[in-house]
């Protein structure tokens, strides 16, 4: 899974956990999400600096209203 795709998916799960009082998460699914996050963070850390900067710029300047 690419970093940006994982970021979007995991952020959605985080928002569910933070804001949906009815959200239920199974331990096995959470474990998979943690493994994915750790893997993509390792991959992101080894990506070229220009790619990491481009992603950071996208995060800063994207339109948060559009979903």
C-alpha positions in Angstrom: 0.0 0.0 0.0 1.4 3.4 -1.0 2.0 5.9 1.8 -0.7 8.4 0.7 -3.3 5.7 0.4 -2.4 4.3 3.8 -2.4 7.9 5.2 -6.0 8.5 4.0 -7.3 5.1 5.2 -5.7 5.3 8.6 -6.7 8.9 9.1 -10.3 7.9 8.4 -10.0 5.1 11.0 -8.5 7.6 13.5 -11.4 10.0 13.0 -13.9 7.1 13.5 -12.1 6.2 16.8 -12.0 9.8 18.0 -15.4 11.0 17.0 -17.8 8.1 16.5 -19.0 6.8 19.9 -20.5 3.7 18.2 -17.4 2.7 16.3 -16.2 -0.8 17.3 -12.8 -2.1 16.4 -11.6 -5.7 16.6 -8.2 -6.2 18.1 -7.0 -8.2 15.1 -8.0 -5.4 12.7 -6.3 -2.8 14.8 -3.2 -4.9 14.8 -3.2 -5.0 11.0 -3.6 -1.2 10.9 -0.7 -0.7 13.2 1.4 -3.0 11.1 0.5 -1.1 7.9 1.3 2.2 9.6 4.7 1.0 10.7 5.5 -0.4 7.3 4.5 2.7 5.3 6.3 5.0 7.8 9.5 2.9 7.2 9.0 3.2 3.5 8.3 6.9 3.7 11.5 7.5 5.7 13.5 5.9 2.8 11.7 7.8 0.0 13.6 10.6 -1.7 13.4 13.9 0.1 11.7 15.6 -2.9 8.8 13.0 -2.6 8.5 13.5 1.1 8.4 17.3 0.6 5.8 17.0 -2.1 3.6 14.9 0.2 4.0 17.4 3.1 3.1 20.2 0.7 0.0 18.4 -0.4 -1.1 18.0 3.3 -0.5 21.7 4.0 -2.2 23.1 0.9 -5.0 20.7 0.1 -8.6 21.8 0.4 -9.8 20.3 3.7 -13.5 21.1 2.8 -13.5 18.9 -0.2 -13.9 15.2 0.7 
